[in-house]
Amino acid sequence: MPFFSIVIPTYNRARLLGETLESVFVQEFSDYEVLVVDDGSTDDTREVLARYGERVRVLRQENQGQGVARNLGIQHAAGSYVVFLDSDDLWFPWTLGTWRQAIDMYGGPSVVMGTPATFQRPGELARVRREPLRAHAFADYFASADETFARTACVIAVKTEALRRVGGFTSRRIISEDHDLLYRLGTAPGFVWVEAPLVMGYRQHGGSSSRQLEQGYEGLCYHLEQEELGRYPGGESRRRERLTLILHGVRHVSRWLVEHGRQDLALDLYRRSLRGHFVVPRWRYMLGFPPWMVASSLRQFRR
């Protein structure tokens, strides 16, 4: 049984998928399996994957979105931990070894999260240097709520049994399905954030389409709805921590929506989140967001 199962969902990224896989096959830690889930690609993805032969287990499904694709990978994973990698991102040679070091050092936490470096062209990652391990341990994910660091499923290793226990990712086509998963894993024992070394190159793509904006809005509405329905673990005693995490996303996405001309969605998200913001509380956002939105909208109108 491999220690890591690497799950790579992909959809029409034949041009980038090979680069991603090559960054896996140069890993210094070699006890892993690679599962690529082809989410109904119509480009040359099959031909690219065929070049890797038995080094890659290929799973295929009709196009159903990244969450469902990742779940198919989880279902077939044989490793003790599942690690997720998007098919346009890149790893450093020390990535898996760093996760294994953190897992051993902290006694097998349920979730280990790394820190990404952003890039647009692969050559930009040449500046990233390997550093000694610098990590921070918490009782569980919710206990890290007051810490400020990038949180995404692109840089996590999770115990396979913990993933299966919470049912994996939502099948909803929302941008923030990874945060929803982390909230459902919120009380699983042991969470470690690896501050250094950087473990992944996160590829930035230009622009935000109308559908991406709507999916971002829908994702945060979904988080707020799940919290209201009591679907996230921890009960009343962990409510402040859950809201701290969810509302951080609300503030980020509502500003993003305004900056891209979707004041209607931003205002609705603001309205939906007000009750939670009174609990945390975040007075600066509650009092400052409406006038900031108006001023920002006026600046956009004058351009």
Backbone as numpy.savetxt, mean C-alpha at the origin, in Angstrom:
# Nx Ny Nz CAx CAy CAz Cx Cy Cz
9.12 -25.53 2.01 8.29 -24.33 2.01 9.17 -23.08 2.01
8.96 -22.17 1.06 9.78 -20.95 1.03 9.44 -20.04 2.21
10.37 -19.18 2.57 10.09 -18.25 3.66 9.18 -17.12 3.16
9.47 -16.59 1.97 8.66 -15.51 1.39 7.93 -15.98 0.14
6.68 -15.57 0.02 5.95 -15.66 -1.24 5.81 -14.24 -1.77
6.37 -13.97 -2.93 6.32 -12.64 -3.53 5.15 -12.60 -4.50
4.17 -11.75 -4.23 2.96 -11.66 -5.06 3.03 -10.38 -5.88
3.01 -10.55 -7.21 3.12 -9.42 -8.13 1.88 -9.40 -9.03
0.91 -8.54 -8.75 -0.22 -8.40 -9.67 0.19 -7.54 -10.86
-0.32 -7.85 -12.04 0.06 -7.04 -13.20 -1.09 -6.96 -14.19
-1.19 -5.81 -14.83 -2.20 -5.61 -15.87 -1.62 -4.69 -16.94
-1.35 -5.27 -18.10 -0.85 -4.52 -19.27 0.39 -3.69 -18.95
1.35 -4.31 -18.28 2.62 -3.64 -17.99 3.80 -4.45 -18.52
3.63 -5.04 -19.67 4.69 -5.86 -20.24 5.99 -5.07 -20.37
5.89 -3.79 -20.64 7.08 -2.95 -20.85 7.91 -2.81 -19.57
7.26 -2.88 -18.40 7.94 -2.66 -17.13 8.12 -3.93 -16.31
7.32 -4.94 -16.59 7.31 -6.16 -15.76 8.67 -6.84 -15.71
9.36 -6.91 -16.85 10.67 -7.56 -16.87 11.65 -6.90 -15.92
11.66 -5.58 -15.89 12.54 -4.85 -14.99 12.23 -5.20 -13.53
10.95 -5.26 -13.22 10.53 -5.58 -11.86 11.01 -6.98 -11.47
10.82 -7.94 -12.35 11.24 -9.31 -12.05 12.75 -9.43 -11.92
13.48 -8.72 -12.74 14.94 -8.77 -12.64 15.40 -8.25 -11.28
14.69 -7.26 -10.73 15.06 -6.75 -9.41 14.79 -7.76 -8.31
13.88 -8.71 -8.57 13.63 -9.79 -7.63 14.73 -10.85 -7.71
15.12 -11.18 -8.91 16.06 -12.29 -9.10 17.50 -11.95 -8.73
17.76 -10.72 -8.34 19.10 -10.38 -7.84 19.11 -10.26 -6.31
18.05 -10.74 -5.67 18.00 -10.65 -4.21 19.10 -11.49 -3.55
19.73 -10.93 -2.54 20.76 -11.65 -1.78 20.14 -12.77 -0.95
18.93 -12.57 -0.45 18.20 -13.61 0.28 17.38 -14.39 -0.75
17.59 -15.69 -0.81 17.04 -16.45 -1.95 15.94 -17.45 -1.60
15.47 -17.47 -0.35 14.44 -18.43 0.03 13.06 -17.84 -0.24
12.65 -17.87 -1.51 11.38 -17.25 -1.88 10.80 -17.94 -3.11
9.52 -17.69 -3.33 8.85 -18.06 -4.57 8.23 -16.80 -5.15
8.05 -16.79 -6.47 7.48 -15.63 -7.16 6.16 -16.04 -7.81
5.09 -15.34 -7.43 3.78 -15.56 -8.03 3.35 -14.29 -8.74
3.23 -14.36 -10.05 2.74 -13.23 -10.83 1.29 -13.50 -11.20
0.42 -12.58 -10.84 -1.00 -12.72 -11.15 -1.33 -11.80 -12.32
-1.59 -12.39 -13.47 -1.94 -11.64 -14.67 -3.44 -11.34 -14.62
-3.76 -10.07 -14.41 -5.14 -9.65 -14.21 -5.81 -9.33 -15.55
-5.76 -10.30 -16.47 -6.44 -10.14 -17.76 -5.73 -9.26 -18.75
-4.39 -9.27 -18.74 -3.63 -8.41 -19.65 -3.91 -8.73 -21.11
-3.87 -7.69 -21.94 -4.09 -7.87 -23.38 -2.86 -7.46 -24.19
-1.76 -7.15 -23.50 -0.53 -6.78 -24.20 0.39 -7.99 -24.30
1.70 -7.79 -24.24 2.66 -8.90 -24.40 3.08 -9.52 -23.07
2.25 -9.40 -22.05 2.59 -9.92 -20.72 2.89 -11.41 -20.76
2.11 -12.20 -21.48 2.34 -13.64 -21.55 3.73 -13.95 -22.09
4.13 -13.24 -23.13 5.43 -13.48 -23.73 6.56 -13.11 -22.77
6.40 -12.01 -22.06 7.41 -11.61 -21.08 7.56 -12.67 -20.00
6.45 -13.16 -19.47 6.49 -14.16 -18.40 7.05 -15.49 -18.88
6.79 -15.83 -20.13 7.29 -17.09 -20.68 8.81 -17.16 -20.66
9.48 -16.02 -20.72 10.94 -16.00 -20.72 11.53 -16.48 -19.39
10.73 -16.43 -18.33 11.26 -16.77 -17.00 11.00 -18.22 -16.60
10.25 -18.93 -17.42 10.05 -20.36 -17.19 9.58 -20.68 -15.79
10.23 -21.67 -15.16 9.78 -22.15 -13.85 10.19 -21.24 -12.70
10.91 -20.19 -12.98 11.27 -19.26 -11.91 10.06 -18.46 -11.42
9.00 -18.46 -12.22 7.80 -17.70 -11.89 6.58 -18.61 -11.98
5.74 -18.58 -10.95 4.43 -19.25 -11.02 3.44 -18.21 -11.52
2.81 -18.50 -12.64 1.88 -17.55 -13.25 0.45 -17.97 -12.96
-0.32 -17.04 -12.40 -1.74 -17.24 -12.17 -2.49 -16.25 -13.03
-3.60 -16.66 -13.60 -4.33 -15.77 -14.50 -5.80 -15.67 -14.10
-6.36 -14.49 -14.33 -7.78 -14.28 -14.09 -8.28 -13.21 -15.06
-9.59 -13.14 -15.23 -10.16 -12.03 -15.98 -9.92 -10.76 -15.18
-9.90 -9.63 -15.87 -9.59 -8.37 -15.20 -10.61 -8.06 -14.10
-10.14 -8.07 -12.85 -11.00 -7.80 -11.69 -10.39 -6.80 -10.73
-9.22 -6.28 -11.05 -8.61 -5.28 -10.20 -7.49 -5.85 -9.34
-6.68 -4.92 -8.83 -5.46 -5.29 -8.10 -5.75 -6.05 -6.81
-6.81 -5.67 -6.09 -7.12 -6.34 -4.84 -7.44 -7.81 -5.04
-8.29 -8.10 -6.03 -8.66 -9.49 -6.31 -7.45 -10.27 -6.81
-6.61 -9.62 -7.62 -5.40 -10.28 -8.12 -4.46 -10.65 -6.97
-4.26 -9.73 -6.04 -3.42 -10.03 -4.88 -4.00 -11.17 -4.06
-5.33 -11.20 -3.93 -5.96 -12.27 -3.15 -5.73 -13.64 -3.78
-5.73 -13.69 -5.12 -5.44 -14.96 -5.78 -4.02 -15.41 -5.46
-3.09 -14.46 -5.42 -1.72 -14.79 -5.03 -1.65 -15.27 -3.59
-2.36 -14.61 -2.68 -2.38 -15.04 -1.27 -2.92 -16.46 -1.16
-3.96 -16.75 -1.92 -4.58 -18.08 -1.89 -3.59 -19.17 -2.26
-2.67 -18.89 -3.19 -1.72 -19.90 -3.66 -0.35 -19.81 -2.99
-0.17 -18.87 -2.09 1.14 -18.66 -1.47 1.52 -19.83 -0.57
2.77 -20.27 -0.69 3.27 -21.37 0.14 4.21 -20.88 1.23
4.59 -19.60 1.21 5.57 -19.08 2.15 5.00 -18.74 3.51
5.89 -18.53 4.47 5.48 -18.11 5.82 4.99 -16.67 5.81
5.62 -15.86 4.97 5.24 -14.45 4.81 4.95 -14.17 3.35
3.99 -13.27 3.12 3.71 -12.78 1.77 4.25 -11.36 1.66
4.96 -11.10 0.56 5.47 -9.76 0.26 4.85 -9.32 -1.06
4.38 -8.08 -1.10 3.73 -7.56 -2.30 4.67 -6.63 -3.06
4.61 -6.74 -4.37 5.42 -5.89 -5.24 4.59 -5.56 -6.47
4.42 -4.28 -6.75 3.69 -3.88 -7.96 4.58 -4.04 -9.18
3.96 -4.27 -10.32 4.71 -4.66 -11.51 5.39 -3.51 -12.22
5.38 -2.32 -11.62 6.17 -1.21 -12.17 7.21 -0.70 -11.18
7.29 -1.34 -10.01 8.25 -0.92 -8.98 9.48 -1.81 -8.99
10.50 -1.40 -8.23 11.78 -2.12 -8.23 12.28 -2.33 -6.81
12.95 -3.45 -6.60 13.59 -3.74 -5.32 15.08 -3.51 -5.42
15.71 -3.36 -4.26 17.16 -3.33 -4.15 17.64 -4.74 -3.79
18.87 -5.08 -4.05 19.34 -6.45 -3.76 19.17 -6.87 -2.31
19.13 -5.90 -1.41 19.05 -6.20 0.03 17.61 -6.23 0.56
16.60 -6.05 -0.28 15.23 -5.87 0.20 14.74 -7.05 1.03
14.74 -8.25 0.47 14.23 -9.41 1.21 15.09 -9.70 2.44
16.39 -9.54 2.31 17.28 -9.77 3.44 16.98 -8.82 4.59
16.61 -7.59 4.26 16.27 -6.61 5.30 15.01 -7.02 6.03
13.99 -7.44 5.29 12.77 -7.90 5.94 13.04 -9.13 6.82
13.85 -10.05 6.32 14.15 -11.24 7.12 14.91 -10.85 8.40
15.82 -9.92 8.29 16.58 -9.47 9.46 15.64 -8.86 10.51
14.70 -8.03 10.06 13.75 -7.41 10.99 12.82 -8.45 11.62
12.39 -9.41 10.82 11.52 -10.47 11.34 12.22 -11.26 12.43
13.47 -11.63 12.19 14.24 -12.39 13.17 14.53 -11.55 14.42
14.86 -10.29 14.22 15.23 -9.42 15.34 14.06 -9.19 16.29
12.83 -9.12 15.75 11.68 -8.78 16.58 10.72 -9.96 16.79
11.21 -11.16 16.60 10.45 -12.35 17.00 9.24 -12.67 16.17
9.28 -12.40 14.88 8.20 -12.80 13.99 6.96 -11.95 14.07
7.06 -10.63 13.89 5.88 -9.76 13.91 4.91 -10.10 12.78
3.65 -9.75 12.98 2.65 -10.03 11.95 2.89 -9.22 10.68
3.33 -7.97 10.85 3.51 -7.07 9.71 4.84 -6.35 9.84
5.61 -6.33 8.74 6.81 -5.51 8.65 6.63 -4.57 7.47
6.86 -3.28 7.71 6.70 -2.29 6.65 8.03 -1.58 6.41
8.40 -1.45 5.15 9.63 -0.78 4.80 9.39 0.64 4.33
10.45 1.29 3.88 10.40 2.68 3.43 10.82 2.73 1.97
10.01 3.36 1.10 10.34 3.42 -0.33 11.14 4.66 -0.71
11.82 4.55 -1.86 12.40 5.71 -2.53 11.57 5.94 -3.79
11.26 7.18 -4.10 10.47 7.45 -5.30 11.39 7.72 -6.49
10.91 7.37 -7.68 11.68 7.61 -8.90 10.76 7.68 -10.10
11.25 8.27 -11.16 10.55 8.27 -12.45 11.33 7.47 -13.48
12.67 7.56 -13.42 13.54 6.78 -14.29 14.45 5.92 -13.41
14.65 4.64 -13.77 15.43 3.74 -12.92 16.81 4.25 -12.52
17.46 5.03 -13.39 18.78 5.54 -13.08 18.82 6.39 -11.83
17.68 6.96 -11.45 17.61 7.80 -10.26 17.86 7.00 -8.98
17.63 5.69 -9.04 17.80 4.86 -7.85 19.26 4.56 -7.54
20.15 4.94 -8.46 21.59 4.71 -8.22 22.09 5.48 -7.00
21.38 6.53 -6.62 21.80 7.33 -5.47 21.50 6.64 -4.13
20.65 5.61 -4.16 20.25 4.94 -2.92 21.37 4.01 -2.46
21.78 4.17 -1.22 22.85 3.35 -0.65 22.32 2.46 0.46
22.92 1.31 0.59 22.54 0.40 1.67 23.01 0.97 3.01
22.12 0.98 3.98 22.44 1.47 5.31 22.22 0.36 6.33
22.78 0.51 7.53 22.49 -0.46 8.60 21.00 -0.44 8.94
20.50 -1.55 9.42 19.09 -1.65 9.78 18.74 -0.67 10.89
17.70 0.10 10.66 17.14 1.00 11.66 15.64 0.76 11.66
15.13 0.17 12.74 13.73 -0.24 12.76 13.07 0.16 14.07
11.73 0.24 14.03 10.94 0.64 15.19 9.82 -0.37 15.38
9.72 -0.92 16.58 8.75 -1.97 16.85 7.57 -1.43 17.67
6.38 -1.96 17.37 5.16 -1.57 18.05 4.37 -2.83 18.41
3.47 -2.71 19.37 2.66 -3.86 19.78 1.81 -4.37 18.62
1.30 -3.44 17.81 0.53 -3.79 16.62 0.49 -2.55 15.71
-0.19 -2.67 14.58 -0.19 -1.57 13.61 -0.86 -0.33 14.17
-2.00 -0.47 14.86 -2.69 0.69 15.40 -1.82 1.47 16.38
-0.93 0.76 17.08 -0.06 1.43 18.06 0.90 2.41 17.40
1.06 2.34 16.07 1.96 3.24 15.35 1.23 4.47 14.80
-0.03 4.67 15.21 -0.89 5.68 14.57 -0.31 7.08 14.61
0.42 7.43 15.65 0.93 8.79 15.77 2.25 9.02 15.03
2.80 7.96 14.44 4.04 8.08 13.69 3.74 8.56 12.27
4.62 9.37 11.71 4.41 9.88 10.35 5.41 9.25 9.40
4.96 8.27 8.65 5.77 7.66 7.61 4.84 7.13 6.53
5.38 6.90 5.33 4.57 6.43 4.21 4.04 5.04 4.51
2.76 4.85 4.29 2.11 3.56 4.60 1.45 3.02 3.34
1.92 1.88 2.87 1.36 1.26 1.67 1.69 -0.22 1.63
0.82 -0.99 0.98 1.05 -2.43 0.86 2.20 -2.75 -0.08
2.69 -1.74 -0.81 3.82 -1.97 -1.70 5.09 -2.30 -0.93
5.13 -1.97 0.35 6.36 -2.18 1.13 6.07 -2.95 2.42
5.23 -3.98 2.34 4.97 -4.77 3.55 5.23 -6.26 3.32
5.66 -6.90 4.41 5.73 -8.35 4.48 4.76 -8.75 5.59
3.85 -9.66 5.30 2.79 -10.02 6.26 2.76 -11.53 6.43
2.57 -11.98 7.68 2.40 -13.41 7.90 1.23 -13.92 7.07
1.46 -15.01 6.38 0.45 -15.55 5.48 -0.84 -15.89 6.22
-0.70 -16.48 7.39 -1.90 -16.87 8.15 -2.68 -15.65 8.60
-2.00 -14.54 8.90 -2.70 -13.31 9.29 -3.48 -12.74 8.12
-2.90 -12.76 6.93 -3.60 -12.29 5.73 -4.86 -13.11 5.47
-4.73 -14.40 5.57 -5.88 -15.27 5.30 -6.95 -15.10 6.38
-6.54 -14.85 7.60 -7.50 -14.70 8.70 -8.39 -13.48 8.49
-7.84 -12.39 7.92 -8.66 -11.19 7.72 -9.29 -11.15 6.33
-9.02 -12.16 5.50 -9.66 -12.25 4.20 -8.97 -11.50 3.08
-7.72 -11.09 3.29 -6.98 -10.41 2.23 -7.55 -9.04 1.92
-7.42 -8.64 0.66 -7.83 -7.31 0.23 -9.32 -7.26 -0.12
-9.91 -6.08 0.01 -11.27 -5.89 -0.48 -11.28 -6.04 -2.00
-12.39 -6.49 -2.53 -12.53 -6.61 -3.98 -12.97 -5.30 -4.62
-13.25 -4.30 -3.81 -13.66 -3.00 -4.33 -12.51 -2.36 -5.11
-12.81 -1.73 -6.23 -11.77 -1.07 -7.05 -11.55 0.34 -6.52
-10.84 0.41 -5.41 -10.52 1.69 -4.81 -9.00 1.82 -4.73
-8.52 3.04 -4.72 -7.08 3.25 -4.72 -6.46 2.79 -3.41
-7.17 2.99 -2.29 -6.57 2.74 -0.97 -6.98 1.41 -0.36
-7.08 0.38 -1.19 -7.40 -0.94 -0.65 -6.30 -1.46 0.26
-5.06 -0.94 0.07 -3.96 -1.38 0.94 -4.12 -0.84 2.36
-4.62 0.40 2.51 -4.85 0.93 3.84 -5.98 0.17 4.55
-7.01 -0.16 3.79 -8.10 -0.96 4.36 -7.56 -2.27 4.92
-6.67 -2.93 4.18 -6.07 -4.18 4.67 -5.30 -3.93 5.97
-4.51 -2.87 6.01 -3.72 -2.57 7.20 -4.63 -2.30 8.40
-5.76 -1.65 8.20 -6.68 -1.42 9.31 -7.26 -2.74 9.82
-7.57 -3.65 8.91 -8.11 -4.95 9.34 -7.05 -5.81 10.02
-5.77 -5.52 9.72 -4.65 -6.18 10.40 -4.21 -5.39 11.64
-4.98 -4.38 12.00 -4.54 -3.40 12.98 -4.18 -3.92 14.35
-4.81 -5.02 14.79 -4.51 -5.57 16.12 -3.73 -6.88 16.05
-3.32 -7.29 14.86 -2.48 -8.50 14.75 -1.17 -8.25 15.50
-0.73 -9.17 16.33 0.41 -8.89 17.21 1.72 -8.66 16.48
2.36 -7.55 16.79 3.68 -7.24 16.26 3.65 -6.48 14.95
4.11 -5.22 15.00 4.29 -4.42 13.79 5.66 -3.77 13.87
6.42 -3.84 12.78 7.74 -3.24 12.72 7.82 -2.35 11.49
8.26 -1.11 11.71 8.53 -0.20 10.60 10.04 -0.10 10.42
10.50 -0.44 9.22 11.92 -0.35 8.88 12.17 1.02 8.26
12.84 1.87 9.00 13.16 3.21 8.53 14.31 3.17 7.52
15.28 2.33 7.77 16.44 2.19 6.88 16.94 0.75 6.95
17.48 0.25 5.85 17.67 0.92 4.57 16.37 1.03 3.78
16.36 1.89 2.76 15.22 1.94 1.84 15.12 0.59 1.14
13.89 0.10 0.96 13.73 -1.27 0.45 13.06 -1.35 -0.92
12.59 -0.22 -1.45 11.87 -0.32 -2.72 11.96 0.99 -3.49
12.00 0.87 -4.82 11.86 2.03 -5.68 10.42 2.13 -6.14
9.73 3.18 -5.72 8.31 3.39 -6.05 8.22 4.31 -7.25
7.73 3.78 -8.36 7.70 4.53 -9.61 6.55 5.53 -9.60
6.86 6.78 -9.85 5.85 7.82 -9.93 5.44 8.05 -11.38
4.13 8.07 -11.59 3.59 8.33 -12.92 2.95 9.72 -12.92
3.05 10.41 -14.04 2.52 11.77 -14.11 1.01 11.81 -14.22
0.40 12.85 -13.63 -1.02 13.13 -13.82 -1.95 12.29 -12.98
-3.17 12.76 -12.86 -4.23 12.06 -12.15 -5.48 12.10 -13.02
-5.96 10.95 -13.45 -7.14 10.89 -14.30 -8.39 11.12 -13.46
-9.50 11.42 -14.13 -10.78 11.62 -13.45 -11.16 10.38 -12.65
-10.91 9.21 -13.24 -11.29 7.97 -12.55 -10.42 7.75 -11.31
-9.13 8.10 -11.37 -8.27 7.97 -10.21 -8.74 8.86 -9.07
-9.16 10.08 -9.41 -9.68 10.99 -8.39 -10.93 10.41 -7.73
-11.82 9.85 -8.54 -13.03 9.26 -7.99 -12.72 8.04 -7.14
-11.75 7.23 -7.57 -11.38 6.05 -6.78 -10.73 6.44 -5.46
-9.96 7.52 -5.46 -9.39 8.00 -4.21 -10.46 8.44 -3.25
-11.44 9.18 -3.74 -12.59 9.62 -2.93 -13.37 8.41 -2.42
-13.67 7.46 -3.31 -14.44 6.28 -2.93 -13.71 5.46 -1.87
-12.38 5.41 -1.97 -11.60 4.65 -1.00 -11.72 5.21 0.40
-11.60 6.53 0.53 -11.71 7.14 1.86 -13.13 7.06 2.40
-14.13 7.20 1.52 -15.52 7.01 1.96 -15.71 5.59 2.48
-15.09 4.64 1.81 -15.20 3.24 2.24 -14.57 3.05 3.63
-13.40 3.64 3.86 -12.77 3.53 5.17 -13.66 4.11 6.27
-14.22 5.29 6.01 -15.10 5.93 7.00 -16.33 5.08 7.26
-16.88 4.50 6.19 -18.06 3.64 6.33 -17.74 2.39 7.14
-16.60 1.75 6.85 -16.22 0.55 7.58 -16.01 0.85 9.06
-15.42 2.01 9.36 -15.23 2.41 10.75 -16.58 2.62 11.44
-17.50 3.30 10.77 -18.82 3.53 11.34 -19.56 2.23 11.62
-19.36 1.25 10.75 -20.05 -0.05 10.89 -19.34 -0.98 11.87
-18.20 -0.54 12.42 -17.48 -1.38 13.37 -16.77 -2.56 12.74
-16.38 -2.41 11.47 -15.75 -3.53 10.75 -14.25 -3.66 11.05
-13.64 -2.62 11.59 -12.22 -2.69 11.92 -12.05 -3.13 13.37
-10.98 -3.87 13.68 -10.83 -4.45 15.01 -10.41 -3.43 16.07
-10.51 -3.84 17.33 -9.99 -3.02 18.43 -11.04 -2.39 19.31
-12.30 -2.34 18.83 -13.36 -1.80 19.67 -13.17 -0.34 20.01
-13.92 0.12 21.00 -13.91 1.53 21.39 -12.55 1.97 21.92
-11.83 1.04 22.57 -10.54 1.42 23.17 -9.49 1.80 22.14
-9.65 1.36 20.90 -8.66 1.68 19.86 -9.22 2.66 18.82
-10.36 3.26 19.12 -11.02 4.12 18.13 -10.17 5.33 17.76
-9.55 5.96 18.74 -8.76 7.16 18.45 -7.62 6.82 17.49
-6.97 5.67 17.70 -5.86 5.28 16.83 -6.36 5.01 15.41
-7.48 4.31 15.31 -8.03 4.04 13.97 -8.37 5.34 13.25
-9.04 6.25 13.96 -9.43 7.51 13.34 -8.22 8.37 12.99
-7.18 8.33 13.82 -5.96 9.08 13.49 -5.42 8.65 12.14
-5.39 7.33 11.90 -4.88 6.81 10.63 -5.82 7.12 9.47
-7.12 6.87 9.65 -8.08 7.08 8.57 -8.16 8.56 8.20
-8.21 9.43 9.21 -8.40 10.85 8.94 -7.15 11.51 8.36
-5.99 10.94 8.63 -4.79 11.42 7.95 -4.97 11.23 6.44
-5.51 10.07 6.04 -5.79 9.83 4.63 -6.85 10.77 4.09
-7.88 11.06 4.88 -8.93 11.98 4.45 -8.35 13.36 4.15
-7.51 13.86 5.04 -6.94 15.20 4.83 -6.06 15.23 3.58
-5.28 14.19 3.39 -4.40 14.13 2.22 -5.23 14.09 0.93
-6.24 13.21 0.88 -7.02 13.03 -0.34 -7.91 14.23 -0.61
-8.48 14.85 0.42 -9.34 16.01 0.18 -8.54 17.15 -0.43
-7.30 17.35 0.01 -6.46 18.39 -0.59 -6.10 18.03 -2.04
-5.78 16.76 -2.25 -5.46 16.27 -3.59 -6.62 16.51 -4.55
-7.84 16.27 -4.08 -9.03 16.47 -4.91 -9.19 17.95 -5.29
-9.00 18.84 -4.31 -9.12 20.27 -4.60 -8.07 20.69 -5.61
-6.84 20.23 -5.44 -5.75 20.61 -6.34 -6.00 20.15 -7.78
-6.86 19.12 -7.94 -7.16 18.62 -9.28 -8.59 18.96 -9.71
-9.17 19.98 -9.07 -10.43 20.52 -9.55 -11.68 19.78 -9.16
-11.61 18.86 -8.19 -12.80 18.13 -7.76 -13.24 18.61 -6.37
-13.61 19.88 -6.30 -14.06 20.45 -5.04 -15.33 19.78 -4.52
-16.16 19.28 -5.44 -17.40 18.62 -5.02 -17.11 17.38 -4.19
-16.15 16.56 -4.64 -15.80 15.36 -3.91 -15.06 15.71 -2.61
-14.20 16.72 -2.67 -13.44 17.13 -1.49 -14.38 17.61 -0.38
-15.37 18.40 -0.75 -16.30 18.94 0.24 -17.15 17.82 0.85
-17.54 16.87 0.02 -18.33 15.75 0.55 -17.49 14.90 1.51
-16.22 14.69 1.18 -15.34 13.93 2.07 -15.13 14.68 3.38
-14.98 15.98 3.30 -14.86 16.82 4.50 -16.10 16.64 5.38
-17.27 16.72 4.77 -18.52 16.58 5.52 -18.64 15.22 6.20
-18.30 14.16 5.45 -18.41 12.81 5.98 -17.46 12.56 7.15
-16.34 13.28 7.17 -15.31 13.01 8.17 -15.41 13.91 9.40
-16.34 14.87 9.42 -16.39 15.84 10.51 -16.57 15.18 11.88
-17.46 14.20 11.97 -17.69 13.55 13.26 -16.40 12.95 13.80
-15.66 12.29 12.94 -14.39 11.70 13.36 -13.38 12.75 13.76
-13.35 13.88 13.04 -12.39 14.93 13.36 -12.69 15.59 14.71
-13.93 15.57 15.15 -14.26 16.05 16.49 -13.70 15.11 17.55
-13.63 13.82 17.26 -13.13 12.83 18.21 -11.62 12.94 18.37
-10.89 13.16 17.26 -9.42 13.06 17.33 -8.75 14.11 18.22
-9.03 15.42 18.21 -9.65 16.24 17.16 -8.57 16.88 16.29
-9.03 17.45 15.13 -8.13 18.17 14.25 -8.79 19.51 13.89
-8.68 20.47 14.80 -9.37 21.75 14.63 -8.82 22.54 13.44
-7.53 22.45 13.21 -6.95 23.20 12.11 -7.58 22.81 10.79
-7.81 21.51 10.59 -8.44 21.05 9.35 -9.91 21.44 9.34
-10.61 21.21 10.44 -12.04 21.49 10.48 -12.34 22.96 10.19
-11.56 23.86 10.77 -11.80 25.29 10.60 -11.12 25.86 9.36
-9.98 25.26 8.99 -9.18 25.85 7.93 -9.44 25.32 6.54
-9.98 24.10 6.42 -10.13 23.51 5.09 -11.12 24.26 4.20
-12.33 24.63 4.68 -13.27 25.32 3.77 -12.71 26.62 3.19
-12.14 27.54 4.02 -11.59 28.76 3.38 -10.40 28.47 2.48
-9.57 27.45 2.83 -8.44 27.10 1.96 -8.96 26.60 0.62
-10.04 25.81 0.64 -10.60 25.28 -0.60 -11.13 26.40 -1.48
-11.81 27.37 -0.88 -12.34 28.50 -1.63 -11.20 29.30 -2.25
-10.17 29.59 -1.46 -9.03 30.36 -1.97 -8.32 29.62 -3.09
-8.14 28.31 -2.93 -7.48 27.50 -3.95 -8.31 27.47 -5.23
-9.62 27.36 -5.08 -10.50 27.32 -6.25 -10.46 28.64 -7.02
-10.40 29.75 -6.28 -10.32 31.05 -6.93 -9.01 31.21 -7.71
-7.92 30.71 -7.13 -6.64 30.77 -7.84 -6.69 29.95 -9.13
-7.32 28.77 -9.07 -7.44 27.94 -10.26 -8.30 28.62 -11.32
-9.36 29.31 -10.87 -10.28 29.98 -11.80 -9.60 31.12 -12.54
-8.66 31.80 -11.87 -8.00 32.95 -12.46 -6.90 32.58 -13.45
-6.47 31.31 -13.42 -5.37 30.91 -14.33 -5.85 30.87 -15.77
